[in-house]
Amino acid sequence: MPASPVRVLLLEHIHPEAVERLQSADFEVTSLDRALDEAELIDAIADVHLLGIRSKTQVTDKVLSAAPNLLAIGAFCIGTNQIDLVSATEHGVTVFNAPFSNTRSVVELVIAELIALTRRLTEKNELMHSGIWDKSAAGAHEIRGRTLGIVGYGNIGTQLSVLAENLGMRVLFYDTADRLALGNAQRSNSLKELLHDSDVVTLHVDGRPENKNIFGAAEFAAMRPGSLFLNLSRGFVVDYSALRKGIQNGHIAGAAVDVFPIEPKGRGDEFVSELRGLPNVILTPHIGGSTEEAQQDIGQFLATKFLDFVTEGSTALSVNLPGLGLPRRKDTLRLVHLHRNVPGVLARVNGILAEHDVNIEAQLLGTRGDVGYLVTDSVSGTTQAIVDEIRAMPETIRLRVLI
């Protein structure tokens, strides 16, 4: 445990529920309503033990190198591509995200935008605000009977699949991973096949670097004439200049975009995009998961993750470390050892404990890639000599003692 009060820095307007939960555990919480750039974050992070961010704050290797006390980062969203996960692991920093809490909010926005685009409500709304009454069915359609193509069939894609089918849509999906089809959804053998067969294409891929620019001019050309396009996943996966051309030449009938390669840091800042001013295009400021319900759930979820990690060493659902959660007996002392995943570490740690007559009550080891995570409980106590010996092991990345 930190010798001083646990200091928490929350950025980008994290829900008050998280602040209240952490403060109730006597954590010292600073909450800001905006993102910090790299220099600002380096200045602010030296004494921080827990960092909470959303999508705009970039946690780079330079930031992590300037944060010797940092124990964990919480991404209060789904994506973690804004965090250098390799560097975080090397610095012994555990990273959590919220992979489930805002999926419903994203899916509901997709459905709403899908109906708005299909009925061309954006154009009707603009005409009405200009005082023009244009009652006409031209270009307006039902979504029932149309084919929805989902690229990325994870937590969001699968939930969208079920709701869209309930609305009478035929659902196709494409994913590089082997995914179980829900309901009557059908897997497409290739992205090209899905684009050819779909009236609407919606992206729900993750933020891994290899997904950069996976959707460009060739993919838009492969879509059906008059089809619709939605992206509520990551901004950098789409060539928006190609999308603009597709809309201008009429090949793409409409689009809804919630994420962009470069986004303003805070509310009120200027938004610049080549998609502004295009007909039947809905632009939203990265609000797919921005509902009160989702943000409250995310705040509760990650605040609990922080508390369990600090007090128990639990890494369940961590995105960069082995996910362990060992129930703790009363009156035990817990050693939490993050180390390089090489043979013999467990034996060496247990040998050190045995040499000092420490009897192990419970123990759990997990490995993930290049790192291992070892949780060891004892009743007989741990001396400073034991701690020093384990910390001195060349494989040790970080050792914590939880009393």
Buried (B, 14 or more C-beta within 10 A) or exposed (E): EBEEEBBBBBBBBBBBBBBEBBBEBEBBBEBBEBBBEBEBBBEBBEBBBBBBBBBBBBBBEBBBEBBEBBBBBBBBBBBBBBBBBEBBBBBBBBBBBBBBBBBBBBBBBBBEBBBBBBBBBBBBEEEEEEEEEEEEEEEEBEBEEBBBBBBBBBBBBBBBBEBBBEBEBBBBBBBEEEBEBBEEBEBBEEBEBBBEBBBBBBBBBBBEEEBBEBBBEEBBEBBBEEBBBBBBBBBBBBBBEBBBBBBEEEBBBBBBBBBBBEBBEEEEEEEEBEBEEBEBBBBBEBEBBBBEEBBBBBBBBBBBBBBBBBBBBBBEBBBBBBEBBBEBEEEBBBBBBBBBBEEEBBEBBBEBBEEBEBEBBBBBBBBBEEBBBBBBBBEBEBEEEBBEBBEEBEBBBBBBBBE
